[in-house]
Amino acid sequence: MKRLWKRVIVTLGVVGILAVPVTAEEAAAQTAAQQQGKVNALVKKDAIKLIDIAGKQRMLSQRIAKDYLYIGKKVAVDKASRQLKASLKEFKEGQTKLGEMINDPEIKNLLAFVNLSLSELEGIVQKPFSLDNAQLVLDLSESMLEGSQYVVDSLKKIANVKESQIIARSGKQRMLAQRIAKYYIAYQAGIKDKNTIDQMKAAVKEFSENHKVLMENKDNTATINQKLAQVDKLWKIVYKFYLNIEKGGLPFIVFTSTDDITRKMNEITELYVALYNQ
């Protein structure tokens, strides 16, 4: 019987093309199901790509807030200003990509909510610094983080492969580094409540736990292990500075070291994406 090539749509509404031979009857049945929106699927390559994009959104949500606070505190102002502008641009581009590749109504609705939070945040960071504005920026960055984390979790659940867990964990390290700096400078800027301290210390703890898991991952290439060792060497020195949040006094070191860790973890995450896309 004549065989046809079918288009497979995976569970999240992300479209991928797989060359799988099927009968005419099977193809017709599948086409009907697709039209009804009942056949959804996620090819491994698309899942990994989307998890990386959504994962990076988590980091950007924290970096935007961190940069605003550093500018307000008048520390590393030039670098923070450039970084803030670039982060806003990159976040918007990431949202566009996710919106184009994901058709699931629930997740698209959540992406729309994140976009609203982004729009409000963008307006506030252009205003003069004040503690009220700083608190709003923190709150909005938390909403954007929560929404982006939900997208990552949904993709991990649907992909249901070990690789997606490793990539999501590695990508989260980028976010945690920026989150540490965000809460460190928030405390120095005057938001001196218990939540600020608790959130920063929780981020330090989670980073350490994730780092251990990544270093023990048996799929690591020699290059990945080498780069993780570089992060490990730096982390063992600087995490103690972060835990001294109440003492303060090292905002520039925190800025540069967390940026360095974020850059290194981004490189590692990209290596994982390449590894698991093979």
Helices and strands as residue ranges (DSSP letters): E 4-5, E 8-9, E 15-16, E 21-22, H 24-35, H 44-73, H 77-101, H 105-125, H 131-159, H 162-189, H 194-215, H 222-243, H 251-276
